[in-house]
Amino acid sequence: MLSPALKALATKQNLLFLCFVLLLSYLTYFHRYWSPPNVYWDENYHIASAQKYLHGIYFMEQHPPLGKLLIALGEKMWHPNARSDQFVNTDYGTDFPAGFSYLGYRFFSALLSWWAAVLFFLIFLLIFKDGLMASLMSFLYIFDNALIVHTRGAMLEGPLTFFCALMILLFFLLYQEQNNRKMLPWLSLFFGMSFGLIVTTKVLGLIFILLVPALLYTFLPARRSSYKEMQNKLSYFVPLFVIGFIVPFTAVWQMHFSLGDKINPKLPDAGYYQASPQYKQLLATHRNNSLLAFPIMIRDSLKFVGHYNKGAPRLDLCKADENGSPWYFWPFGARAINYRWETPDSKSYRYLYLQSNPVVWFTGVLAVLLAVSLLLSSVFFPGKEKLRNRYLLLVFTGMYISYLIAISRIERVLYLYHYFIPLILTFILAALVVTELRTIGNKELTDSRRTTGLMILGGLIFAAFQFYRPLSYYEPLTDAQFKRRAIVPLWELTCINCKKTSGLVISCK
C-alpha cells in the first residue's frame, strides 16, 4: 500500500530518530505528570465535569465533550482516588482533599501530548526526507515550556494538539499520495475522523476546515484530459471525509448525552442548564440515549455555548489580577500566567507559570515573516528561482492569519494558550521556510549547512527550555533567580514579592 517514496522513509535510521524523539518527549511531557499534586487553572472546571460523567449526572458546558470524556476515562481506568464525587454539586471544584491524586484525571492529556511529538516528527520527515533534520525540528514542540506546563494538566489542549497534529500529518500524506488509489480511501476517511475529533474537543479547532478546500484545490487537473482522474479522486475523498467526520462527531456527542440523565438541583438552572422543554422531557423519560433525540440535544447544547459566552467577562487590562491578554501580543508570549505558587521555606518559591520558550516562539514569528516575504517575492519577482513548496507555504500562512483574524472578533477574555493552534502552525511554516532558503548572505545553504543550522537552533531551544524549566516543573527559585527570567516586559513575569508592572496597560480610567 505504501508508495515507493514513503517506503524510502521507513528506514532503521529514521526509526531510531523517531525513538529518540519519543524518549525526549516522554521526559518533558509525560514523566511524573501527576506532579505537582495540586489543582491549577481550568482543572477546577474539567475535573468537576469529569466527575459528573462518572456518576451519570446531566450537565452542559461551553466546550465540546471529548476532552472532558477523556479526563473522566483516565480516572475510570486508574481510579487512584477512593472517592470521585466531591464536585458533582458544582461546576467549579474547590477545596481538593489532602492526598487527592491527579494520576487519572491528567493521564490522557499528558499521554496524547507526549505522542503528539511523534506526529510532528513524521510531518517534518515528510517535509525534509531526513530523519536528523526532522528530529531537530521536533525540538520546537518537545521543549516548549508553555505547551508542556499546560498540557500536563487535566486540560483540553493536550488532546486538541494531538488531533490537530494528526490532521496536519494526514493532509501532508494526502497531498503527497493523492494518486495512490490504495491509500486515498483510507487517508480520506481518517482525515475526516481527525477533523471530527478536533471539533468535538474545542470549537477553536474549526479553523482546520480550511485544510479541506486547500486539499481539494490540489485535485484540480492541469490538463483537460485529467478531469476523469479528478472525478475519481473526488468520488473517494468527499464521501469518505464526510463519513469520517460524522462518525466521531455523532459518537462523541451521543456518548455525552447518554452518560448523564440524573438531574442535580444544586447545579445551575436547578440542574437543567437552560435545556428546552423538549430536552427536559427526554431526560424525564430517560430517552437521552436515543439517536432520534440527537437533533434536540445537540441544538440545546450548542445554544448553551452562546448563552455561556454572553456571561463571560471581557478583557480588562486595568484589573490588577487580569490574566487575559490581547491576541496581537500572543506571538511574543504575552502575557504569561501564574497558575499557582507556594513557598517551602519563605526564602524560595515554587511557581507553575504559563511561560513560553522564547526561542521557540520567536522562531515561529520569524517563520511567519519569512513565509510572507517568500510568498510576496514569488509574486512580485517571478523571474527568480521558483519556490519548492509555494502552495504549502500559502496554505499554512493563510491558516495562521485566518485564525488570528477570527480570534480578534471574539469579545470575551482570551488567554495566551489560545495561541497554541497558530503556534503549531508556525512549526510547520518554520520547516517549510528552511527548505526554501537557498542562501544566507553570500553563502549557499547546502543540506549539511541546513543541518548545522538546525543543530544550533536545537541547542538554543534546549538551553532556553532549561532556563525556564523551574517555572514548568514547580522547582524552587529565589526572587533574584526569578527576576533574571523576566527578560521581556510584555510577558509580565512577576515574582510574589515583586511589584507588578504592566506593559500592556496604556491608561485606565
NUMITOR-337915 format. One record per residue: residue in three letters; z negated, y negated, x negated of N, C-alpha, C in turn. Coordinates in steps of 0.2 Angstrom, whole numbers, plus 5000, padded with zeros to 4 digits. Each point is the difference from the previous one (the first is absolute). Layout:
residues N
ALAZYXZYXZYX/...
END
This chain:
residues 509
MET500050064996500049945004500049944996/LEU499650004994500049944996500749994996/SER500249935000500649994997499950004992/PRO500650014996499950004993499649944997/ALA500149945003499649954997499350015001/LEU499750025006499350015001499850064995/LYS500450055000499850064996499949984992/ALA500449954998500049984993499349964999/LEU499749985005499349965000499550055000/ALA500150065002499450055001500050044994/THR499749964995499950044993499350014999/LYS499850044995499350014998499749944997/GLN500449964996499849944998499749955005/ASN500549995005499849965006499450025004/LEU499950075000499550035004499349984996/LEU500150004993499449984996499849935001/PHE500549965001499949935001499749995007/LEU500250045005499749995007499350035000/CYS499850054996499350024999499649954997/PHE500349964995499649954997499949945005/VAL500449985004499949955005499550035005/LEU500050065002499650035005499249994997/LEU500050024994499350004996499749935000/LEU500449954998499849934999499849975007/SER500450025005499949975007499450045003/TYR499850064998499450035002499449964998/LEU500049994993499549964997499949935003/THR500549975002499949935003499950005007/TYR500350045004499950005007499650055003/PHE499950064998499750055003499350024997/HIS499950004994499450024996499449965003/ARG499550045003499449975002500149955005/TYR500550015005500249955005499449985005/TRP499550055000499549995005499549954997/SER500149984994499549954997500449935000/PRO499649945002499350005001499850035007/PRO499450025001499850035006499849955005/ASN500449955001499949945004500649985004/VAL499949985006500549975004500349944998/TYR500749995000500249934999500749995004/TRP500149935001500549975004500150045006/ASP500650025002500250035006499750075001/GLU499750034996499750065001499550005006/ASN499749945001499550005006500450015006/TYR500649985001500550015006500250075000/HIS500350024994500450065001499650075000/ILE499449994997499550065001499750005007/ALA499949955003499850005007500650035004/SER500649984999500650035004500050074999/ALA499950024994500150074998499450045004/GLN499449985000499550035004500250015007/LYS500349955003500250015007500550065001/TYR500550004995500450065000499650075000/LEU499550004996499650064999499650025006/HIS499949955004499650025006500349985006/GLY500750005000500450005006499949935004/ILE499949954997499849945004500749955000/TYR500149985006500649965001499949934997/PHE500549974997500049934997500749984999/MET500149934999500649974998499849964993/GLU500649994996499949964994500649974999/GLN500049954995500649954999500550044995/HIS499850054997500450044995500250065004/PRO500750034998500250065002499550064998/PRO500050065003499450054998500150044994/LEU500550014997500150054995499549994994/GLY499949944998499549994994499350025002/LYS499849985006499350025002499950075002/LEU500650035002500050085001499950034994/LEU500349984995499950034993499349994997/ILE499749945002499349994998499550055003/ALA500250015007499650055004500150074997/LEU500650024999500250064997499650024994/GLY500049954995499650014994499350025001/GLU499749965005499350025001499950075004/LYS500550015004500050075004500050054995/MET500550004995500150054995499450014995/TRP499749954998499550004995499350005003/HIS499949975005499349995004499450004995/PRO500049954996499549994995499349975003/ASN500149975006499549975004499750045005/ALA499450005001499750045006500149975006/ARG500149945001500249965006500649974999/SER500449995006500649965000500149965006/ASP499449985002500049965007499649934999/GLN499949984994499649945000500349945003/PHE500750005000500349935002500550015006/VAL499850055004500550015006499849955005/ASN499549964999499949955005500249934998/THR500450004995500249934997500750014997/ASP500449944999500650004997499949984993/TYR499449984998499849984993499450034998/GLY500050054995499450034998499649964995/THR499450005001499549974996499450044999/ASP499649984995499450044998500150074999/PHE500550024995500150074998499450034998/PRO499850065002499450034998500050024992/ALA499450004997500050024993500250085000/GLY500450004994500350074999500750015004/PHE500249955003500750015004500550014995/SER500450065001500550024995500749975003/TYR500449974995500749985001500550054998/LEU499850064998500550054997500550025005/GLY499850015006500550015005500449955003/TYR499749945002500349945003500649974995/ARG499850004993500549974996500550054997/PHE499950075002500450054996500849995001/PHE500349995006500750005000500349934997/SER499649955001500349934997500050014993/ALA499550034996500050014993500550054998/LEU500150055004500450064998500849975000/LEU500149975006500749985001500249944995/SER499549964998500149954995500250034993/TRP499650054999500150044994500750034999/TRP500250035006500750034999500649965002/ALA499849935002500549955000500349994993/ALA499650014995500349994993500650044999/VAL499950075002500650044999500649985003/LEU499949975006500649985004500349944996/PHE499649954998500349954996500350024993/PHE499750054997500450034994500750035002/LEU500050035005500750035002500549955002/ILE499749945003500549955002500249974993/PHE499649994995500249974994500450054996/LEU499950065001500450054997500750005002/LEU500149995007500749995003500349944997/ILE499649954999500349934997500250014993/PHE499650024996500150004993500350064997/LYS499950065003500350074998499650014993/ASP499449984999499650014994499350005002/GLY499750064998499350025002499549954997/LEU500149984993499649964997500049935003/MET500549975001500149945003499750005007/ALA500150055004499750005007499350015000/SER499750034995499350014999499649934998/LEU500449974996499749934998500149955005/MET500550005004500149965006499450015005/SER499850075000499550025005499349964999/PHE500049984994499349964998499949945005/LEU500649975003499949955004499550025006/TYR500150065002499650025006499450034998/ILE500050054995499450044998499449954997/PHE500249944997499449964997500049945004/ASP500249995006499849945004499350005003/ASN499649954998499350005002499949995007/ALA500449965003500049985007500150065004/LEU500650034999500250065004499450064999/ILE499850004994499550064999499349995004/VAL499749944999499449985003500150015008/HIS500549985003500150005007500150075003/THR500550034997500250075003499550054998/ARG499549994996499550064999499550005005/GLY500049955005499649995005500350045006/ALA499650005006500350035006500449945004/MET500649994997500449955002500750025003/LEU500449965002500650025003500650004994/GLU499849954995500649994995500150064996/GLY499650054999500150054996500650055003/PRO499950025006500550045003500749955001/LEU499949945002500649965001500449994993/THR499749994994500350004994500450074999/PHE499750055001500350074999500650005004/PHE500049995007500550005004500649954999/CYS499849944998500549964998500450024993/ALA499650034995500350024994500550065002/LEU499850045005500450065002500649985003/MET500049955004500649975004500549974994/ILE499749974996500449974994500450054996/LEU499650054999500350064996500550035004/LEU499950015006500650045004500649955001/PHE499849935000500649965000500450014994/PHE499750004994500450014994500450065000/LEU499750065003500350065000500650005004/LEU499949975006500649995005500549964997/TYR499849954997500549954997500450044994/GLN499750044996500350044995500450065002/GLU499750035006500250075002500350005007/GLN500349945002500250005007500750055001/ASN500350024994500650045001499850074999/ASN499450024999499750075000499950025007/ARG500450045003500050025007499450055001/LYS499850034995499450045001499349965000/MET500049954996499449965000500049955005/LEU500549975002500049945005499650015006/PRO500150065004499650015006499350004999/TRP499750034994499350014999499749934998/LEU500449974995499849934998500049955006/SER500550005005500049965005499450015005/LEU499850075001499450015004499449984997/PHE499950014993499449984997499949924999/PHE500649975000500049935000499849975006/GLY500250035006499749975006499350025001/MET499750064998499350025000499649954996/SER500249984994499649964996500049935003/PHE500549985003499949935004499550015006/GLY500050055003499650025006499350004997/LEU499850034994499450004997499749934998/ILE500549964998499849934998499849965006/VAL500450005005499849955006499550035004/THR499850064999499450035004499349994995/THR500149974994499549984996499849935000/LYS500549965000499949925000500649975002/VAL500049955005500549975003500449964994/LEU499749974995500449974995500550044997/GLY500050065000500550054997500650005004/LEU500149965006500650005003500649974996/ILE499849964995500549974995500450054997/PHE499850075000500450054997500650025004/ILE500049975006500650025005500649974996/LEU500049954996500549974997500450054995/LEU499750054998500350054996500550045004/VAL500050005006500450045004500749965000/PRO500149945003500649974999500349994993/ALA499550004995500249994993500450074998/LEU499750055003500350074998500750015004/LEU500049985006500650015004500649964997/TYR499849944997500549964997500450044995/THR499650044996500350044995500550065002/PHE499950015007500550055003500749975001/LEU500049945000500749975002500550024995/PRO500650025002500550034996500349944996/ALA500250024994500449954996500850005002/ARG500250065003500750015002500050025007/ARG500549985003500150025007500050085001/SER500350034995500050085000499350035000/SER499549964999499350034999499649995006/TYR500349975006499649995006499750075003/LYS500450054999499850065003499350024996/GLU500049994993499550024996499449965002/MET500149935002499449965002499750035007/GLN500550025005499850025006499650074999/ASN500250044995499650064999499349984998/LYS499949954995499449984998499549975005/LEU500349965004499749975006499750065005/SER500550055001499850055005499450044998/TYR499950004993499450034997499449955001/PHE500149954997499549954998499649975006/VAL500449975005499749975005499650045005/PRO500250065003499650045004499450034996/LEU500150024994499450034996499549954998/PHE500249944999499549944998499649995007/VAL500449995005499649995007499550055001/ILE500250065000499650065001499450004995/GLY500249994994499450004995499549945001/PHE500249955003499649945001499650025007/ILE500350025005499750015006499450065000/VAL500150054996499650065000499349974997/PRO499949974994499349984998499849945004/PHE500449965002499849945004499650035006/THR500450045004499750035006499450044999/ALA500050044995499550054998499349974998/VAL500149944996499449974998499749965006/TRP500449965003499749975006499750045005/GLN500350065002499850055005499350034997/MET500050014994499450034997499449955001/HIS500149934999499549955001499850005007/PHE500550005005499950005007499650065002/SER500150064998499750065002499350014997/LEU499949974995499350024997499549965003/GLY500149955004499549965003500149995007/ASP499550035004500049985007499349995003/LYS499550004995499349985002499949935000/ILE499849975005499949935000499349984998/ASN499949964995499449974998499849935003/PRO499649995004499949935004499849954995/LYS499750024994499749964995500649964996/LEU500650035001500649974996500349945004/PRO500549964997500249955003500350015007/ASP500049955005500350015007499750065003/ALA499350024999499750055003500350074997/GLY500350004994500350064997500750005002/TYR500449965004500750015002500549964996/TYR499749954996500549964995500649975004/GLN499949975005500649975004500550055003/ALA499850065001500550055002500249985008/SER500650025001500249985007499750055005/PRO500049995007499850045005500350074999/GLN500750004998500350075000499750044994/TYR499949974994499750034995499350035001/LYS499649955004499350025002500050075004/GLN500550005004500150065005500250064996/LEU500449994995500150064995499450024997/LEU499649964997499450024997499550035005/ALA500049975006499550035005500250075002/THR500650025000500350065002500150054994/HIS499949974994500150044994500750024999/ARG500549965001500750014999500349964994/ASN499549984996500249964994500450044995/ASN499950075001500450044995500750025003/SER500249975005500750025003500549954997/LEU500550034998500649964997500349965006/LEU499950025006500349965005499649935001/ALA499450004997499649945001500149954994/PHE500450034995500149964994500349935000/PRO500549995005500249935000499549955002/ILE499550025005499549965002499549984995/MET499850064996499549994995500349964994/ILE500650014998500349964994500149935002/ARG500249995006500049935003499449964999/ASP499450035003499449975000499749994992/SER500250054996499749994993500449954997/LEU500649995001500449954996499849935003/LYS499849995007499849945002499349984998/PHE499650054998499449994997500049964993/VAL500550024997500149974993500149935001/GLY500449975005500149935001499449975002/HIS499650035004499449985003499549994994/TYR499950054996499650004994500249944995/ASN500649994999500249954995499949935002/LYS500049995007499949945003499349974998/GLY499550055000499349984999499950004992/ALA500450024996499950004993500049934997/PRO499549994995500049934997500649984997/ARG500149944999500549974996499849984993/LEU500450004995499949984993499649935000/ASP499450004997499749935000499750004993/LEU500449964996499949994993499449954998/CYS499749975006499449964999499450045000/LYS500050065003499450045000499850034993/ALA499449994998499850024994500050074998/ASP500050045006500050084999500750035002/GLU500549965001500750025002500350054995/ASN500250065002500350044995500750015001/GLY500349975005500750005001500449954995/SER500650005000500449964996500749995003/PRO500349954998500749995002500550044997/TRP500550035003500550054998500349984993/TYR500249935000500349984994499750004993/PHE499350015001499650014994499950074998/TRP500250055004499950074999500350034994/PRO500649984998500450034994499649984994/PHE499649955000499649984994499350035000/GLY499850045005499450045001499449965003/ALA500249955004499549955003500050025008/ARG499450005002499450004997499650074999/ALA499750014995499650064999499450005005/ILE499850065002499550015005499450044997/ASN499449985000499450034998499850055006/TYR500250064999499850055005499350025001/ARG499650004994499350015000499749994993/TRP499449995000499749994993499250025001/GLU499850024994499250015000499849994992/THR499450004999499749994993499550064999/PRO500150034994499650064999499349974996/ASP500149944997499449984996500049925000/SER500349975004500049925001500349974994/LYS500350034995500349974995500850015000/SER500150065002500750025001500250025007/TYR500649995002500250025007500650045000/ARG500050045006500550055001500449965006/TYR500750004999500449975005500650055002/LEU500250005006500650045002500449945003/TYR500549984996500449945001500750025001/LEU500449985005500750005001500349964995/GLN500150024994500349964995500650034997/SER500649965000500650034997500050014993/ASN500450054997500250004993500549954999/PRO499849944996500549955000500650014996/VAL500050054996500750024997500450035005/VAL499850055004500450035005500349955005/TRP499549955003500249965005500549954997/PHE499949974994500449954997500750034998/THR500050074998500650034999500450015007/GLY499750015005500350005007500349935001/VAL499749954999500349935001500649994996/LEU499950024994500649994995500650045002/ALA499850065003500650055002500349975006/VAL499749975005500349975005500449944998/LEU499849964996500449944997500650024996/LEU499950054996500650034997500550035004/ALA499850045005500450035005500449945004/VAL499749955002500349955003500649964996/SER499749994993500549974996500650054998/LEU499950065000500650054998500450005006/LEU499850005006500450005006500449935001/LEU499749954999500349935000500550004995/SER499950024994500550004994500650045002/SER499950065003500550045002500549975005/VAL499749955004500449975005500449944997/PHE499649964996500349944998500450014993/PHE499950054997500350014993500350085000/PRO500450015005500350075001500450034994/GLY500249954996500450034994499650034995/LYS499350005000499650034995499950085002/GLU499750034996500050085001499650015006/LYS500350055004499750015007499350034999/LEU499649995005499450035001500050085001/ARG499650044997500150075002499750025007/ASN499549965002499650025006499949945004/ARG500649965001500049945004499750015007/TYR500350055003499850015007499350025001/LEU499750044995499350025001499549934998/LEU500349964996499649944998500049965007/LEU500549995003500149965006499550035006/VAL500050075000499650035006499349994999/PHE499750014994499349994999499849934999/THR500449964997499949925000500049985007/GLY500450025004500149985007499350025004/MET499850074999499450025003499449964998/TYR499949984994499549964997500049945004/ILE500549965000500049945003499950005007/SER500350055004499950015007499350015002/TYR499750044996499350015001499649945000/LEU500149964995499649944999500249955006/ILE500649995002500249965005499650025007/ALA500050075001499750035006499349985000/ILE499650014994499350005000499849925001/SER500449964998499949935000500049975007/ARG500250045005500049995007499450025004/ILE499650044996499450025003499449955000/GLU499749985005499549955000499350024998/ARG499850065001499450034999499850004992/VAL499450004998499850014993500350064997/LEU500350004994500250054997499750004993/TYR500050064996499750014994500450024995/LEU499850004993500450024995500350075000/TYR499750055003500350065000500650015005/HIS500149955004500650005004500649994996/TYR499949984994500650004995500150064997/PHE499750065001500150064997500750035001/ILE500349995006500750025002500549964995/PRO500049945000500549964996499850024992/LEU499450014999499850024993500450064997/ILE500050055005500350064997500849995000/LEU500249965004500749985000500249974993/THR499549964998500149974993500150054995/PHE499650065000500150054996500750034999/ILE500350015006500750025000500449954997/LEU499949945002500549944997499950004993/ALA499450014997499950004993500450054996/ALA500050065003500450064997500749985001/LEU500349985005500749985001500249944995/VAL499549954999500249954995500050024993/VAL499650054998500050034994500750034998/THR500350045005500650034999500649955000/GLU499949945003500549955000500049954994/LEU499549994996499949964995500450034994/ARG500549964997500450034995499849974993/THR499849935000499849974994499349965001/ILE499749994995499449955000500149964994/GLY500249945001500249954994500750034998/ASN500050014993500650024997500050084999/LYS499550035002499950074999500250045006/GLU500450054999500250055005499550045002/LEU499950025006499550045003500250075000/THR499950044995500250075000499550045004/ASP500150065001499550045004499450014996/SER500050004993499450014996499649945000/ARG500349945000499749935001499750005007/ARG500350025005499750005006499450045001/THR500050064997499450044999499549974997/THR500149974994499549964996499749955004/GLY500449965004499849955004499550025005/LEU500250065003499650035006499350024997/MET500050034993499450024997499549944999/ILE500349944998499649944999499749985007/LEU500450005005499849985007499550055002/GLY500150064999499550055002499349994996/GLY500049984994499449994996499649945003/LEU500449955002499749945002499750015007/ILE500450045004499750025007499350044999/PHE500050054996499450044999499549954997/ALA500149964995499549954998499749965005/ALA500449975004499849965006499650045005/PHE500250065001499650055004499350014998/GLN499950014993499450014997499649945000/PHE500349945000499649945000499749995007/TYR500350015005499849995007499750075003/ARG500050054996499750065002499350005003/PRO499549964997499350005003500149975008/LEU500449965001500149975007500350055005/SER500350054997500350065004499650065001/TYR499550014996499650065000499349995000/TYR499849945002499349985001499550014994/GLU500349974994499750014994499649934998/PRO499450004997499749945000500349954995/LEU499949935002500249954995499549945001/THR499949974994499649945000500449945002/ASP499749955002500449945002500549974995/ALA499850014994500549974995500650054999/GLN499950065001500550055000500549995006/PHE499749995006500449995006500449934999/LYS499749954997500449945000500650004995/ARG499950054995500650014996500650035004/ARG499950035005500550035004500349955005/ALA499749955001500249955005500649954997/ILE500550034998500549974996500449955004/VAL500250025006500549955005499549975005/PRO500049945001499649975005500150025007/LEU500750015001500250025007499750075002/TRP499850044996499750065002499349995003/GLU499649954998499449985002499550064999/LEU500050034994499550054998499449964999/THR499450025003499449965000499450054999/CYS499749994995499450054999499449975005/ILE499550045001499549995005499649944998/ASN499949984994499649944998500449944998/CYS500750015002500449944998500249965006/LYS500149944999500349965006500750015001/LYS500150015007500750025002500449945000/THR500649994997500549955000500650035002/SER500349965005500750035003500649964998/GLY500550044997500649974999500550005005/LEU499850025006500450005006499949945005/VAL499349985000499949955005500249934997/ILE500449965004500249944997499549955003/SER499950005007499549955003499850045006/CYS499449985002499650025006499849955004/LYS500050005007499749955004499350005001/
END
